[in-house]
Amino acid sequence: MKRKNIPTDIKSKSLNETKSEISDILERLENNKVDLEASKKDYERLLILNDHIDNLFKEKLNNIKSIELKNKTS
């Protein structure tokens, strides 16, 4: 299930910033450094961060397609 509403604090992150936060969350989850409720919140944020990365890649793909189309018509 896709979450359509990506919070502004996530939307403003670059790909590298997003990947870094994902790594931090995964480390916490793998090392069981947080309680169940915190793990649940981390997991939900992880899903939203993943959606954000998906959106960034789709945007880049559309830009590439646009450039290719422009080059073909030139």
N, CA, C and O atoms as CSV, one atom per row, in Angstrom:
chain,resi,resn,atom,element,x,y,z
A,1,MET,N,N,0.847,-1.179,0.000
A,1,MET,CA,C,0.000,0.000,0.000
A,1,MET,C,C,0.892,1.242,0.000
A,1,MET,O,O,1.776,1.381,0.845
A,2,LYS,N,N,0.654,2.129,-0.943
A,2,LYS,CA,C,1.438,3.361,-1.052
A,2,LYS,C,C,0.879,4.422,-0.119
A,2,LYS,O,O,-0.334,4.577,0.029
A,3,ARG,N,N,1.783,5.135,0.497
A,3,ARG,CA,C,1.417,6.265,1.332
A,3,ARG,C,C,1.626,7.515,0.495
A,3,ARG,O,O,2.750,7.816,0.091
A,4,LYS,N,N,0.561,8.237,0.236
A,4,LYS,CA,C,0.625,9.390,-0.667
A,4,LYS,C,C,1.213,10.625,-0.003
A,4,LYS,O,O,1.860,11.432,-0.671
A,5,ASN,N,N,1.005,10.785,1.278
A,5,ASN,CA,C,1.435,11.999,1.966
A,5,ASN,C,C,2.822,11.827,2.571
A,5,ASN,O,O,2.983,11.255,3.649
A,6,ILE,N,N,3.808,12.329,1.860
A,6,ILE,CA,C,5.174,12.288,2.369
A,6,ILE,C,C,5.426,13.610,3.087
A,6,ILE,O,O,5.286,14.677,2.490
A,7,PRO,N,N,5.797,13.546,4.369
A,7,PRO,CA,C,6.016,14.777,5.138
A,7,PRO,C,C,7.097,15.665,4.516
A,7,PRO,O,O,8.009,15.182,3.845
A,8,THR,N,N,6.973,16.950,4.749
A,8,THR,CA,C,7.895,17.937,4.186
A,8,THR,C,C,9.335,17.678,4.597
A,8,THR,O,O,10.252,17.859,3.795
A,9,ASP,N,N,9.544,17.253,5.845
A,9,ASP,CA,C,10.918,17.005,6.291
A,9,ASP,C,C,11.585,15.882,5.504
A,9,ASP,O,O,12.810,15.844,5.392
A,10,ILE,N,N,10.793,14.978,4.964
A,10,ILE,CA,C,11.344,13.904,4.130
A,10,ILE,C,C,11.456,14.363,2.685
A,10,ILE,O,O,12.450,14.075,2.018
A,11,LYS,N,N,10.450,15.074,2.196
A,11,LYS,CA,C,10.481,15.563,0.811
A,11,LYS,C,C,11.692,16.440,0.533
A,11,LYS,O,O,12.194,16.473,-0.591
A,12,SER,N,N,12.154,17.141,1.538
A,12,SER,CA,C,13.276,18.063,1.338
A,12,SER,C,C,14.635,17.354,1.362
A,12,SER,O,O,15.660,17.981,1.092
A,13,LYS,N,N,14.654,16.071,1.677
A,13,LYS,CA,C,15.912,15.324,1.762
A,13,LYS,C,C,16.422,14.936,0.376
A,13,LYS,O,O,15.653,14.605,-0.526
A,14,SER,N,N,17.734,14.987,0.243
A,14,SER,CA,C,18.369,14.491,-0.977
A,14,SER,C,C,18.393,12.966,-0.922
A,14,SER,O,O,18.055,12.363,0.097
A,15,LEU,N,N,18.792,12.365,-2.015
A,15,LEU,CA,C,18.900,10.911,-2.057
A,15,LEU,C,C,19.901,10.416,-1.010
A,15,LEU,O,O,19.629,9.452,-0.295
A,16,ASN,N,N,21.046,11.070,-0.924
A,16,ASN,CA,C,22.063,10.648,0.054
A,16,ASN,C,C,21.590,10.815,1.494
A,16,ASN,O,O,21.857,9.958,2.337
A,17,GLU,N,N,20.898,11.899,1.777
A,17,GLU,CA,C,20.368,12.106,3.129
A,17,GLU,C,C,19.343,11.030,3.476
A,17,GLU,O,O,19.309,10.527,4.599
A,18,THR,N,N,18.517,10.690,2.503
A,18,THR,CA,C,17.498,9.668,2.717
A,18,THR,C,C,18.140,8.309,2.954
A,18,THR,O,O,17.748,7.578,3.863
A,19,LYS,N,N,19.128,7.977,2.131
A,19,LYS,CA,C,19.830,6.701,2.302
A,19,LYS,C,C,20.506,6.625,3.664
A,19,LYS,O,O,20.514,5.568,4.296
A,20,SER,N,N,21.064,7.721,4.113
A,20,SER,CA,C,21.728,7.758,5.412
A,20,SER,C,C,20.732,7.509,6.543
A,20,SER,O,O,21.010,6.741,7.464
A,21,GLU,N,N,19.586,8.152,6.469
A,21,GLU,CA,C,18.578,7.942,7.513
A,21,GLU,C,C,18.068,6.507,7.487
A,21,GLU,O,O,17.846,5.910,8.540
A,22,ILE,N,N,17.883,5.956,6.307
A,22,ILE,CA,C,17.451,4.561,6.199
A,22,ILE,C,C,18.479,3.640,6.854
A,22,ILE,O,O,18.116,2.715,7.580
A,23,SER,N,N,19.738,3.891,6.600
A,23,SER,CA,C,20.801,3.074,7.211
A,23,SER,C,C,20.759,3.158,8.731
A,23,SER,O,O,20.913,2.148,9.419
A,24,ASP,N,N,20.553,4.361,9.252
A,24,ASP,CA,C,20.468,4.543,10.703
A,24,ASP,C,C,19.291,3.756,11.291
A,24,ASP,O,O,19.426,3.099,12.322
A,25,ILE,N,N,18.156,3.833,10.629
A,25,ILE,CA,C,16.967,3.122,11.109
A,25,ILE,C,C,17.197,1.617,11.056
A,25,ILE,O,O,16.878,0.905,12.008
A,26,LEU,N,N,17.743,1.137,9.955
A,26,LEU,CA,C,17.992,-0.299,9.836
A,26,LEU,C,C,18.952,-0.794,10.913
A,26,LEU,O,O,18.780,-1.885,11.456
A,27,GLU,N,N,19.950,0.004,11.212
A,27,GLU,CA,C,20.899,-0.381,12.265
A,27,GLU,C,C,20.196,-0.499,13.610
A,27,GLU,O,O,20.425,-1.452,14.355
A,28,ARG,N,N,19.335,0.479,13.922
A,28,ARG,CA,C,18.595,0.420,15.191
A,28,ARG,C,C,17.693,-0.809,15.234
A,28,ARG,O,O,17.629,-1.506,16.247
A,29,LEU,N,N,16.993,-1.071,14.124
A,29,LEU,CA,C,16.084,-2.213,14.087
A,29,LEU,C,C,16.841,-3.539,14.189
A,29,LEU,O,O,16.402,-4.454,14.884
A,30,GLU,N,N,17.960,-3.638,13.509
A,30,GLU,CA,C,18.737,-4.879,13.526
A,30,GLU,C,C,19.384,-5.139,14.882
A,30,GLU,O,O,19.542,-6.293,15.282
A,31,ASN,N,N,19.754,-4.093,15.580
A,31,ASN,CA,C,20.435,-4.248,16.864
A,31,ASN,C,C,19.492,-4.232,18.059
A,31,ASN,O,O,19.932,-4.300,19.206
A,32,ASN,N,N,18.199,-4.143,17.786
A,32,ASN,CA,C,17.192,-4.134,18.857
A,32,ASN,C,C,17.504,-3.104,19.933
A,32,ASN,O,O,17.366,-3.375,21.126
A,33,LYS,N,N,17.928,-1.915,19.497
A,33,LYS,CA,C,18.295,-0.863,20.449
A,33,LYS,C,C,17.092,-0.058,20.941
A,33,LYS,O,O,17.239,0.824,21.788
A,34,VAL,N,N,15.916,-0.357,20.419
A,34,VAL,CA,C,14.728,0.408,20.794
A,34,VAL,C,C,13.602,-0.548,21.180
A,34,VAL,O,O,13.625,-1.731,20.840
A,35,ASP,N,N,12.623,-0.011,21.895
A,35,ASP,CA,C,11.492,-0.835,22.297
A,35,ASP,C,C,10.540,-1.056,21.120
A,35,ASP,O,O,10.742,-0.515,20.033
A,36,LEU,N,N,9.519,-1.844,21.349
A,36,LEU,CA,C,8.594,-2.225,20.288
A,36,LEU,C,C,7.908,-1.014,19.661
A,36,LEU,O,O,7.799,-0.930,18.438
A,37,GLU,N,N,7.451,-0.087,20.478
A,37,GLU,CA,C,6.749,1.095,19.952
A,37,GLU,C,C,7.675,1.944,19.088
A,37,GLU,O,O,7.271,2.416,18.025
A,38,ALA,N,N,8.901,2.139,19.530
A,38,ALA,CA,C,9.872,2.907,18.744
A,38,ALA,C,C,10.216,2.170,17.455
A,38,ALA,O,O,10.401,2.791,16.408
A,39,SER,N,N,10.302,0.849,17.534
A,39,SER,CA,C,10.575,0.049,16.334
A,39,SER,C,C,9.453,0.207,15.318
A,39,SER,O,O,9.696,0.299,14.115
A,40,LYS,N,N,8.247,0.238,15.808
A,40,LYS,CA,C,7.079,0.405,14.941
A,40,LYS,C,C,7.131,1.767,14.241
A,40,LYS,O,O,6.875,1.859,13.040
A,41,LYS,N,N,7.459,2.812,14.982
A,41,LYS,CA,C,7.568,4.157,14.399
A,41,LYS,C,C,8.711,4.224,13.391
A,41,LYS,O,O,8.578,4.826,12.325
A,42,ASP,N,N,9.838,3.598,13.740
A,42,ASP,CA,C,10.973,3.557,12.811
A,42,ASP,C,C,10.586,2.851,11.517
A,42,ASP,O,O,10.930,3.305,10.425
A,43,TYR,N,N,9.873,1.744,11.647
A,43,TYR,CA,C,9.462,0.979,10.473
A,43,TYR,C,C,8.547,1.813,9.577
A,43,TYR,O,O,8.709,1.825,8.357
A,44,GLU,N,N,7.593,2.505,10.181
A,44,GLU,CA,C,6.689,3.360,9.400
A,44,GLU,C,C,7.472,4.460,8.679
A,44,GLU,O,O,7.204,4.751,7.513
A,45,ARG,N,N,8.426,5.064,9.362
A,45,ARG,CA,C,9.247,6.107,8.731
A,45,ARG,C,C,10.076,5.504,7.604
A,45,ARG,O,O,10.254,6.127,6.558
A,46,LEU,N,N,10.574,4.314,7.812
A,46,LEU,CA,C,11.344,3.618,6.790
A,46,LEU,C,C,10.516,3.432,5.519
A,46,LEU,O,O,11.025,3.621,4.415
A,47,LEU,N,N,9.265,3.068,5.666
A,47,LEU,CA,C,8.387,2.899,4.508
A,47,LEU,C,C,8.180,4.220,3.769
A,47,LEU,O,O,8.169,4.251,2.538
A,48,ILE,N,N,8.017,5.294,4.512
A,48,ILE,CA,C,7.827,6.608,3.895
A,48,ILE,C,C,9.107,7.057,3.193
A,48,ILE,O,O,9.055,7.610,2.094
A,49,LEU,N,N,10.248,6.821,3.826
A,49,LEU,CA,C,11.529,7.151,3.187
A,49,LEU,C,C,11.699,6.359,1.891
A,49,LEU,O,O,12.201,6.883,0.897
A,50,ASN,N,N,11.284,5.116,1.910
A,50,ASN,CA,C,11.351,4.292,0.711
A,50,ASN,C,C,10.472,4.872,-0.399
A,50,ASN,O,O,10.878,4.904,-1.561
A,51,ASP,N,N,9.289,5.322,-0.050
A,51,ASP,CA,C,8.410,5.968,-1.034
A,51,ASP,C,C,9.072,7.213,-1.613
A,51,ASP,O,O,8.973,7.484,-2.809
A,52,HIS,N,N,9.744,7.961,-0.754
A,52,HIS,CA,C,10.430,9.176,-1.203
A,52,HIS,C,C,11.523,8.826,-2.213
A,52,HIS,O,O,11.647,9.491,-3.242
A,53,ILE,N,N,12.309,7.797,-1.930
A,53,ILE,CA,C,13.352,7.374,-2.875
A,53,ILE,C,C,12.721,6.929,-4.182
A,53,ILE,O,O,13.226,7.250,-5.258
A,54,ASP,N,N,11.638,6.203,-4.098
A,54,ASP,CA,C,10.929,5.766,-5.303
A,54,ASP,C,C,10.498,6.974,-6.133
A,54,ASP,O,O,10.650,6.979,-7.355
A,55,ASN,N,N,9.966,7.987,-5.474
A,55,ASN,CA,C,9.555,9.209,-6.178
A,55,ASN,C,C,10.743,9.927,-6.811
A,55,ASN,O,O,10.644,10.428,-7.932
A,56,LEU,N,N,11.863,9.979,-6.097
A,56,LEU,CA,C,13.060,10.624,-6.652
A,56,LEU,C,C,13.530,9.906,-7.914
A,56,LEU,O,O,13.880,10.548,-8.904
A,57,PHE,N,N,13.537,8.581,-7.877
A,57,PHE,CA,C,13.969,7.821,-9.048
A,57,PHE,C,C,12.997,7.980,-10.216
A,57,PHE,O,O,13.419,8.075,-11.368
A,58,LYS,N,N,11.714,8.009,-9.924
A,58,LYS,CA,C,10.727,8.218,-10.990
A,58,LYS,C,C,10.913,9.590,-11.634
A,58,LYS,O,O,10.812,9.732,-12.852
A,59,GLU,N,N,11.180,10.587,-10.814
A,59,GLU,CA,C,11.417,11.940,-11.317
A,59,GLU,C,C,12.653,11.965,-12.219
A,59,GLU,O,O,12.630,12.563,-13.295
A,60,LYS,N,N,13.721,11.319,-11.780
A,60,LYS,CA,C,14.951,11.256,-12.589
A,60,LYS,C,C,14.702,10.515,-13.897
A,60,LYS,O,O,15.192,10.932,-14.947
A,61,LEU,N,N,13.953,9.431,-13.845
A,61,LEU,CA,C,13.636,8.670,-15.047
A,61,LEU,C,C,12.837,9.518,-16.027
A,61,LEU,O,O,13.102,9.494,-17.229
A,62,ASN,N,N,11.872,10.258,-15.527
A,62,ASN,CA,C,11.086,11.137,-16.395
A,62,ASN,C,C,11.955,12.218,-17.027
A,62,ASN,O,O,11.761,12.568,-18.191
A,63,ASN,N,N,12.903,12.743,-16.271
A,63,ASN,CA,C,13.821,13.744,-16.821
A,63,ASN,C,C,14.667,13.146,-17.937
A,63,ASN,O,O,14.874,13.781,-18.971
A,64,ILE,N,N,15.149,11.938,-17.733
A,64,ILE,CA,C,15.957,11.268,-18.757
A,64,ILE,C,C,15.127,11.017,-20.008
A,64,ILE,O,O,15.590,11.258,-21.123
A,65,LYS,N,N,13.914,10.539,-19.828
A,65,LYS,CA,C,13.034,10.289,-20.974
A,65,LYS,C,C,12.752,11.578,-21.732
A,65,LYS,O,O,12.719,11.587,-22.963
A,66,SER,N,N,12.549,12.658,-20.999
A,66,SER,CA,C,12.287,13.951,-21.622
A,66,SER,C,C,13.484,14.409,-22.450
A,66,SER,O,O,13.319,14.907,-23.563
A,67,ILE,N,N,14.675,14.241,-21.910
A,67,ILE,CA,C,15.897,14.621,-22.633
A,67,ILE,C,C,16.064,13.756,-23.877
A,67,ILE,O,O,16.414,14.263,-24.942
A,68,GLU,N,N,15.816,12.458,-23.749
A,68,GLU,CA,C,15.928,11.558,-24.897
A,68,GLU,C,C,14.943,11.949,-25.991
A,68,GLU,O,O,15.291,11.967,-27.172
A,69,LEU,N,N,13.723,12.258,-25.599
A,69,LEU,CA,C,12.706,12.657,-26.564
A,69,LEU,C,C,13.101,13.958,-27.245
A,69,LEU,O,O,12.945,14.105,-28.457
A,70,LYS,N,N,13.603,14.882,-26.478
A,70,LYS,CA,C,14.045,16.166,-27.023
A,70,LYS,C,C,15.184,15.958,-28.016
A,70,LYS,O,O,15.209,16.591,-29.072
A,71,ASN,N,N,16.118,15.083,-27.689
A,71,ASN,CA,C,17.245,14.803,-28.581
A,71,ASN,C,C,16.804,14.107,-29.865
A,71,ASN,O,O,17.395,14.332,-30.921
A,72,LYS,N,N,15.788,13.280,-29.791
A,72,LYS,CA,C,15.284,12.586,-30.981
A,72,LYS,C,C,14.597,13.547,-31.937
A,72,LYS,O,O,14.656,13.370,-33.154
A,73,THR,N,N,13.948,14.560,-31.388
A,73,THR,CA,C,13.217,15.505,-32.230
A,73,THR,C,C,14.098,16.635,-32.736
A,73,THR,O,O,13.664,17.439,-33.561
A,74,SER,N,N,15.325,16.703,-32.252
A,74,SER,CA,C,16.236,17.781,-32.681
A,74,SER,C,C,16.925,17.436,-33.971
A,74,SER,O,O,17.723,18.225,-34.475
